[in-house]
């Protein structure tokens, strides 16, 4: 029964995708010009520069995009106009509740959802968060990737001023869902993770040993979290 439902769900989504509808009004988007500073090391976007992807509006409408980009430095979602490859559009529509990026280089799909501060324990931004290794379509483990501009010359004295170029660096923040359905910020360390996943200790210990779980690896933590919530 579950497999039949999954197949119907995929067919339903495929039908929506094939419509390739555009539900974004012109007032909810703005044309921009992207400039690339070749003197700065790294990149200000997540994954490939331009990706195939999908926008999700109101958790119910799906719009496929041939070229989508998430600028994590300025925190903006960009697409290219289907009829004009030189036209870049920033999506500002408040009805966007999520999006997906298909990373071409590694053939991996990355799913993002919009969450509010009320979904978290403590302070967190109303923003898009990525579902980590979302192979089982779960939302127990998420992360926020911000990109900052780092100056390697700071604090090294006047002799090193401007000797090294500025560089973009990723800043990762991880969250696990607790028993109350709220996200708790964690480091990828054993104590942090088990403080949230604090039940079924014997089963968890056996699973960690059997699967050789490394608490510092995203994919291992994802396996552990999904196992925990299956108990």
C-alpha positions as YAML, in Angstrom:
chain: A
units: angstrom
residues:
- id: 1
  name: UNK
  ca: [0.00, 0.00, 0.00]
- id: 2
  name: UNK
  ca: [2.82, 2.33, 0.88]
- id: 3
  name: UNK
  ca: [4.56, 1.71, -2.45]
- id: 4
  name: UNK
  ca: [1.33, 2.39, -4.36]
- id: 5
  name: UNK
  ca: [0.86, 5.66, -2.50]
- id: 6
  name: UNK
  ca: [4.46, 6.65, -3.21]
- id: 7
  name: UNK
  ca: [3.99, 5.92, -6.92]
- id: 8
  name: UNK
  ca: [0.80, 7.97, -7.06]
- id: 9
  name: UNK
  ca: [2.52, 10.80, -5.24]
- id: 10
  name: UNK
  ca: [5.40, 10.80, -7.73]
- id: 11
  name: UNK
  ca: [2.95, 10.74, -10.66]
- id: 12
  name: UNK
  ca: [1.02, 13.61, -9.12]
- id: 13
  name: UNK
  ca: [4.15, 15.70, -8.74]
- id: 14
  name: UNK
  ca: [5.31, 14.81, -12.24]
- id: 15
  name: UNK
  ca: [2.00, 16.06, -13.60]
- id: 16
  name: UNK
  ca: [2.42, 19.31, -11.75]
- id: 17
  name: UNK
  ca: [5.99, 19.69, -12.94]
- id: 18
  name: UNK
  ca: [5.05, 19.09, -16.56]
- id: 19
  name: UNK
  ca: [2.69, 22.05, -16.48]
- id: 20
  name: UNK
  ca: [5.72, 24.27, -15.82]
- id: 21
  name: UNK
  ca: [3.41, 27.02, -14.64]
- id: 22
  name: UNK
  ca: [4.55, 30.46, -13.58]
- id: 23
  name: UNK
  ca: [2.64, 31.65, -10.52]
- id: 24
  name: UNK
  ca: [4.95, 34.49, -9.59]
- id: 25
  name: UNK
  ca: [3.58, 37.95, -10.22]
- id: 26
  name: UNK
  ca: [5.86, 40.66, -11.57]
- id: 27
  name: UNK
  ca: [5.54, 42.60, -8.32]
- id: 28
  name: UNK
  ca: [7.08, 39.69, -6.43]
- id: 29
  name: UNK
  ca: [10.27, 39.63, -8.41]
- id: 30
  name: UNK
  ca: [12.90, 42.09, -9.52]
- id: 31
  name: UNK
  ca: [15.55, 42.10, -12.23]
- id: 32
  name: UNK
  ca: [19.11, 42.26, -10.94]
- id: 33
  name: UNK
  ca: [22.62, 42.37, -12.32]
- id: 34
  name: UNK
  ca: [25.13, 39.88, -10.93]
- id: 35
  name: UNK
  ca: [28.72, 41.08, -10.73]
- id: 36
  name: UNK
  ca: [31.57, 38.69, -10.01]
- id: 37
  name: UNK
  ca: [34.61, 39.97, -8.12]
- id: 38
  name: UNK
  ca: [37.48, 37.79, -9.30]
- id: 39
  name: UNK
  ca: [39.68, 39.09, -6.49]
- id: 40
  name: UNK
  ca: [37.57, 37.28, -3.88]
- id: 41
  name: UNK
  ca: [38.28, 33.57, -3.41]
- id: 42
  name: UNK
  ca: [35.42, 31.09, -3.26]
- id: 43
  name: UNK
  ca: [31.79, 31.48, -4.25]
- id: 44
  name: UNK
  ca: [28.79, 33.30, -2.78]
- id: 45
  name: UNK
  ca: [26.21, 30.69, -3.84]
- id: 46
  name: UNK
  ca: [25.37, 27.15, -2.74]
- id: 47
  name: UNK
  ca: [26.24, 24.19, -4.94]
- id: 48
  name: UNK
  ca: [26.53, 24.77, -8.68]
- id: 49
  name: UNK
  ca: [26.39, 28.32, -10.02]
- id: 50
  name: UNK
  ca: [23.14, 27.63, -11.87]
- id: 51
  name: UNK
  ca: [21.04, 24.55, -11.22]
- id: 52
  name: UNK
  ca: [17.88, 22.89, -12.36]
- id: 53
  name: UNK
  ca: [15.41, 23.19, -9.53]
- id: 54
  name: UNK
  ca: [11.91, 23.78, -8.30]
- id: 55
  name: UNK
  ca: [10.03, 26.51, -6.45]
- id: 56
  name: UNK
  ca: [7.27, 25.55, -4.01]
- id: 57
  name: UNK
  ca: [4.45, 28.04, -3.41]
- id: 58
  name: UNK
  ca: [2.09, 27.65, -0.44]
- id: 59
  name: UNK
  ca: [3.23, 24.03, 0.00]
- id: 60
  name: UNK
  ca: [1.01, 23.05, -2.94]
- id: 61
  name: UNK
  ca: [2.14, 24.60, -6.22]
- id: 62
  name: UNK
  ca: [5.34, 23.41, -7.89]
- id: 63
  name: UNK
  ca: [7.17, 25.42, -10.54]
- id: 64
  name: UNK
  ca: [10.13, 23.82, -12.31]
- id: 65
  name: UNK
  ca: [13.08, 26.05, -13.13]
- id: 66
  name: UNK
  ca: [15.86, 25.37, -15.63]
- id: 67
  name: UNK
  ca: [18.25, 27.78, -13.93]
- id: 68
  name: UNK
  ca: [18.00, 28.46, -10.21]
- id: 69
  name: UNK
  ca: [20.59, 29.80, -7.78]
- id: 70
  name: UNK
  ca: [20.66, 30.46, -4.04]
- id: 71
  name: UNK
  ca: [22.92, 33.36, -3.10]
- id: 72
  name: UNK
  ca: [23.74, 32.50, 0.53]
- id: 73
  name: UNK
  ca: [25.87, 35.62, 1.00]
- id: 74
  name: UNK
  ca: [23.07, 38.08, 0.29]
- id: 75
  name: UNK
  ca: [20.39, 35.50, 1.16]
- id: 76
  name: UNK
  ca: [18.42, 35.72, -2.07]
- id: 77
  name: UNK
  ca: [16.81, 33.23, -4.41]
- id: 78
  name: UNK
  ca: [17.51, 33.81, -8.10]
- id: 79
  name: UNK
  ca: [16.22, 32.38, -11.37]
- id: 80
  name: UNK
  ca: [16.88, 33.13, -15.02]
- id: 81
  name: UNK
  ca: [14.07, 34.20, -17.31]
- id: 82
  name: UNK
  ca: [13.02, 31.28, -19.52]
- id: 83
  name: UNK
  ca: [12.77, 33.50, -22.59]
- id: 84
  name: UNK
  ca: [15.92, 35.56, -21.94]
- id: 85
  name: UNK
  ca: [18.98, 33.79, -20.57]
- id: 86
  name: UNK
  ca: [20.65, 37.12, -19.77]
- id: 87
  name: UNK
  ca: [17.84, 38.25, -17.46]
- id: 88
  name: UNK
  ca: [18.33, 37.32, -13.79]
- id: 89
  name: UNK
  ca: [15.33, 37.62, -11.47]
- id: 90
  name: UNK
  ca: [15.31, 37.77, -7.68]
- id: 91
  name: UNK
  ca: [12.30, 35.95, -6.21]
- id: 92
  name: UNK
  ca: [10.67, 37.98, -3.44]
- id: 93
  name: UNK
  ca: [7.29, 36.25, -3.36]
- id: 94
  name: UNK
  ca: [6.25, 35.66, 0.26]
- id: 95
  name: UNK
  ca: [4.23, 32.62, -0.79]
- id: 96
  name: UNK
  ca: [7.46, 30.69, -1.51]
- id: 97
  name: UNK
  ca: [7.51, 27.98, 1.17]
- id: 98
  name: UNK
  ca: [10.42, 25.97, -0.18]
- id: 99
  name: UNK
  ca: [12.62, 25.16, -3.11]
- id: 100
  name: UNK
  ca: [14.86, 22.39, -4.39]
- id: 101
  name: UNK
  ca: [18.23, 22.49, -6.10]
- id: 102
  name: UNK
  ca: [19.47, 19.65, -8.28]
- id: 103
  name: UNK
  ca: [23.24, 19.80, -7.91]
- id: 104
  name: UNK
  ca: [24.51, 18.81, -11.34]
- id: 105
  name: UNK
  ca: [28.10, 18.02, -10.40]
- id: 106
  name: UNK
  ca: [27.15, 15.34, -7.85]
- id: 107
  name: UNK
  ca: [23.61, 14.57, -9.07]
- id: 108
  name: UNK
  ca: [22.15, 15.30, -5.62]
- id: 109
  name: UNK
  ca: [18.84, 17.02, -4.84]
- id: 110
  name: UNK
  ca: [18.87, 19.55, -2.01]
- id: 111
  name: UNK
  ca: [15.51, 20.46, -0.43]
- id: 112
  name: UNK
  ca: [14.94, 23.72, 1.45]
- id: 113
  name: UNK
  ca: [11.94, 24.71, 3.58]
- id: 114
  name: UNK
  ca: [10.95, 28.05, 5.03]
- id: 115
  name: UNK
  ca: [10.72, 27.97, 8.83]
- id: 116
  name: UNK
  ca: [9.71, 30.53, 11.43]
- id: 117
  name: UNK
  ca: [11.30, 31.36, 14.77]
- id: 118
  name: UNK
  ca: [8.39, 29.62, 16.51]
- id: 119
  name: UNK
  ca: [9.65, 26.31, 15.08]
- id: 120
  name: UNK
  ca: [12.83, 26.51, 17.17]
- id: 121
  name: UNK
  ca: [14.00, 26.34, 20.76]
- id: 122
  name: UNK
  ca: [15.72, 29.68, 21.31]
- id: 123
  name: UNK
  ca: [16.37, 32.32, 18.68]
- id: 124
  name: UNK
  ca: [16.52, 31.48, 14.99]
- id: 125
  name: UNK
  ca: [15.94, 33.40, 11.79]
- id: 126
  name: UNK
  ca: [12.75, 33.22, 9.75]
- id: 127
  name: UNK
  ca: [14.47, 31.76, 6.74]
- id: 128
  name: UNK
  ca: [15.14, 28.80, 4.45]
- id: 129
  name: UNK
  ca: [16.73, 25.71, 5.99]
- id: 130
  name: UNK
  ca: [18.06, 22.68, 4.18]
- id: 131
  name: UNK
  ca: [16.84, 19.18, 4.99]
- id: 132
  name: UNK
  ca: [20.05, 17.22, 5.47]
- id: 133
  name: UNK
  ca: [20.38, 14.07, 3.33]
- id: 134
  name: UNK
  ca: [16.64, 14.02, 2.69]
- id: 135
  name: UNK
  ca: [16.63, 10.55, 1.10]
- id: 136
  name: UNK
  ca: [13.75, 9.35, 3.29]
- id: 137
  name: UNK
  ca: [11.68, 12.55, 3.01]
- id: 138
  name: UNK
  ca: [12.03, 13.41, 6.69]
- id: 139
  name: UNK
  ca: [12.54, 16.75, 8.41]
- id: 140
  name: UNK
  ca: [14.28, 15.71, 11.63]
- id: 141
  name: UNK
  ca: [17.72, 17.07, 10.73]
- id: 142
  name: UNK
  ca: [18.23, 20.49, 9.12]
- id: 143
  name: UNK
  ca: [20.97, 23.01, 8.60]
- id: 144
  name: UNK
  ca: [21.39, 26.70, 7.82]
- id: 145
  name: UNK
  ca: [24.25, 27.61, 5.51]
- id: 146
  name: UNK
  ca: [25.33, 31.23, 5.57]
- id: 147
  name: UNK
  ca: [28.23, 32.58, 3.55]
- id: 148
  name: UNK
  ca: [30.41, 35.25, 5.12]
- id: 149
  name: UNK
  ca: [33.20, 37.38, 3.67]
- id: 150
  name: UNK
  ca: [36.42, 36.59, 5.53]
- id: 151
  name: UNK
  ca: [39.51, 38.82, 5.59]
- id: 152
  name: UNK
  ca: [42.60, 36.66, 6.28]
- id: 153
  name: UNK
  ca: [44.70, 39.79, 6.81]
- id: 154
  name: UNK
  ca: [42.88, 40.92, 9.94]
- id: 155
  name: UNK
  ca: [44.88, 40.65, 13.16]
- id: 156
  name: UNK
  ca: [48.17, 39.83, 11.43]
- id: 157
  name: UNK
  ca: [49.80, 43.23, 11.71]
- id: 158
  name: UNK
  ca: [50.50, 45.95, 9.20]
- id: 159
  name: UNK
  ca: [53.07, 43.92, 7.25]
- id: 160
  name: UNK
  ca: [50.43, 41.49, 5.98]
- id: 161
  name: UNK
  ca: [47.75, 44.01, 5.08]
- id: 162
  name: UNK
  ca: [46.15, 43.05, 1.76]
- id: 163
  name: UNK
  ca: [48.71, 40.30, 1.15]
- id: 164
  name: UNK
  ca: [45.92, 37.72, 1.02]
- id: 165
  name: UNK
  ca: [42.66, 38.06, -0.93]
- id: 166
  name: UNK
  ca: [39.27, 38.18, 0.73]
- id: 167
  name: UNK
  ca: [37.41, 34.88, 0.63]
- id: 168
  name: UNK
  ca: [33.88, 33.57, 0.98]
- id: 169
  name: UNK
  ca: [33.48, 31.03, 3.78]
- id: 170
  name: UNK
  ca: [30.55, 28.79, 4.66]
- id: 171
  name: UNK
  ca: [29.09, 29.03, 8.15]
- id: 172
  name: UNK
  ca: [27.01, 25.96, 9.04]
- id: 173
  name: UNK
  ca: [24.45, 25.72, 11.84]
- id: 174
  name: UNK
  ca: [22.72, 22.39, 12.52]
- id: 175
  name: UNK
  ca: [19.40, 21.62, 14.20]
- id: 176
  name: UNK
  ca: [17.67, 18.44, 15.36]
- id: 177
  name: UNK
  ca: [13.95, 18.08, 16.01]
- id: 178
  name: UNK
  ca: [13.15, 17.22, 19.63]
- id: 179
  name: UNK
  ca: [10.25, 15.24, 21.11]
- id: 180
  name: UNK
  ca: [8.12, 18.41, 21.18]
- id: 181
  name: UNK
  ca: [8.55, 18.96, 17.46]
- id: 182
  name: UNK
  ca: [10.87, 21.95, 17.89]
- id: 183
  name: UNK
  ca: [14.33, 22.34, 16.41]
- id: 184
  name: UNK
  ca: [17.31, 22.52, 18.76]
- id: 185
  name: UNK
  ca: [20.68, 23.88, 17.64]
- id: 186
  name: UNK
  ca: [23.43, 21.28, 17.91]
- id: 187
  name: UNK
  ca: [27.04, 20.77, 17.00]
- id: 188
  name: UNK
  ca: [27.95, 17.56, 15.21]
- id: 189
  name: UNK
  ca: [29.21, 16.08, 18.46]
- id: 190
  name: UNK
  ca: [28.01, 13.05, 20.39]
- id: 191
  name: UNK
  ca: [26.92, 14.90, 23.55]
- id: 192
  name: UNK
  ca: [24.92, 17.52, 21.65]
- id: 193
  name: UNK
  ca: [23.15, 14.97, 19.49]
- id: 194
  name: UNK
  ca: [22.30, 12.53, 22.28]
- id: 195
  name: UNK
  ca: [21.03, 15.38, 24.45]
- id: 196
  name: UNK
  ca: [18.21, 15.75, 21.91]
- id: 197
  name: UNK
  ca: [17.86, 12.08, 20.96]
- id: 198
  name: UNK
  ca: [17.64, 11.11, 24.62]
- id: 199
  name: UNK
  ca: [15.45, 7.99, 24.54]
- id: 200
  name: UNK
  ca: [15.97, 4.35, 23.47]
- id: 201
  name: UNK
  ca: [19.57, 4.46, 24.70]
- id: 202
  name: UNK
  ca: [20.25, 0.72, 24.31]
- id: 203
  name: UNK
  ca: [18.90, 0.55, 20.76]
- id: 204
  name: UNK
  ca: [20.77, 3.71, 19.83]
- id: 205
  name: UNK
  ca: [24.03, 2.42, 21.25]
- id: 206
  name: UNK
  ca: [23.66, -0.84, 19.32]
- id: 207
  name: UNK
  ca: [22.84, 1.02, 16.10]
- id: 208
  name: UNK
  ca: [25.85, 3.30, 16.46]
- id: 209
  name: UNK
  ca: [28.12, 0.31, 16.96]
- id: 210
  name: UNK
  ca: [26.61, -1.74, 14.14]
- id: 211
  name: UNK
  ca: [26.64, 1.10, 11.58]
- id: 212
  name: UNK
  ca: [29.91, 2.60, 12.84]
- id: 213
  name: UNK
  ca: [28.25, 5.99, 13.15]
- id: 214
  name: UNK
  ca: [30.55, 9.02, 13.06]
- id: 215
  name: UNK
  ca: [28.87, 11.90, 14.90]
- id: 216
  name: UNK
  ca: [30.88, 14.40, 12.90]
- id: 217
  name: UNK
  ca: [29.47, 13.35, 9.52]
- id: 218
  name: UNK
  ca: [26.17, 14.69, 8.21]
- id: 219
  name: UNK
  ca: [25.12, 11.49, 6.47]
- id: 220
  name: UNK
  ca: [25.82, 9.36, 9.55]
- id: 221
  name: UNK
  ca: [23.88, 11.71, 11.82]
- id: 222
  name: UNK
  ca: [21.00, 11.63, 9.34]
- id: 223
  name: UNK
  ca: [20.94, 7.81, 9.51]
- id: 224
  name: UNK
  ca: [20.99, 7.94, 13.30]
- id: 225
  name: UNK
  ca: [18.17, 10.50, 13.51]
- id: 226
  name: UNK
  ca: [15.95, 8.59, 11.09]
- id: 227
  name: UNK
  ca: [16.56, 5.38, 13.03]
- id: 228
  name: UNK
  ca: [15.72, 7.12, 16.31]
- id: 229
  name: UNK
  ca: [12.37, 8.35, 15.02]
- id: 230
  name: UNK
  ca: [11.56, 4.92, 13.60]
- id: 231
  name: UNK
  ca: [11.63, 3.36, 17.09]
...
